[in-house]
Amino acid sequence: MTTKKLFDYQNDENLALFVLIKAADVRVAKNGKQFIAFTFQDQSGQISGKYWDASDEDVALFTPGKIIHLQGKRELYQSNPQIKIYKLRLATEEEPQVIEQFIQKAPVQTADMEEEISQVLFEITNPNWQRLVRHLIQKHQADFFSFPAAKTNHHAFAGGLAYHTLSMLRLAKTIAAQYPQIDAALLYSGVLLHDLGKTLELSGPVSTEYTVRGNLIGHIVLVDEEIVKACETLKIDINSEDMLVLRHVVLAHHGLMEYGSPVRPQILEAEVLHQIDEMDASITMMTQSLQHAEAGQYTERLFAMDGRHFYRPVNDQQLTKD
């Protein structure tokens, strides 16, 4: 008999299963009592739940990275799924203890992503860009291929950073083939480096949090620092136009300064990179949410997409819940 996962349960259905605590934020309710705002996770996805009247012992016991047995009921609150918690307890030694069994993973094997990205490196025809990108990918290789691309929202799963980058590379190659005026080598270099700072901004694939430098500096500035240091190591002139345009493409990839970029895109490849990044992130967020929606129903509201929700057509044959 197959064990049901979080998203196998329907609304208003009671549940009992083992899950991983992805996040546990301690807050204070209007009545002055503390509660824990949990995010529970297994390989089907993640759902929030509030544990009311939490004691100090509960706060100390139920921390991120712990595997627990959860009893409750799946409900909808403001169009978003959540768990009404009946009971929590830690898993015993005889029960599931392997965290990897509860973590979502990229749909492509790590070795396959490594191989495909490695082949793209040979298509970066500018020697300085290729040396620099190869150096930084190798420097951060273990984390680059295991980290998520975000704490929440898009590609927030193990290997998500590399998978997001690979998806963008595939889009970039198609777009560069359609528009020969694009400097493909610059675009590929920018794609490969644009989120590399996430390996410094985030804590890792399990119970992902922002590091201190991630909070205080952010991945865009962190990766620019890595580019500058790599230029020093490789004896590449940081003030050359090649390096200026590469740094610009990376620094501008969020598109708007209010979204974290210190500059807006001012060259063609910077704008294309920004649009590719937006497209891949948006499609991934919508797809994940639509896969959890019933045919003929709307998804939960997606905060990262202006609070919109999306309709899953009744006869949709492309989306599955697998």
Helices and strands as residue ranges (DSSP letters): G 6-8, E 14-28, E 34-42, E 45-51, H 56-61, E 67-77, E 80-90, G 99-102, H 110-121, H 127-139, H 141-144, H 160-178, H 184-194, H 198-201, H 212-216, H 219-234, H 241-251, G 257-259, H 268-291, G 303-305
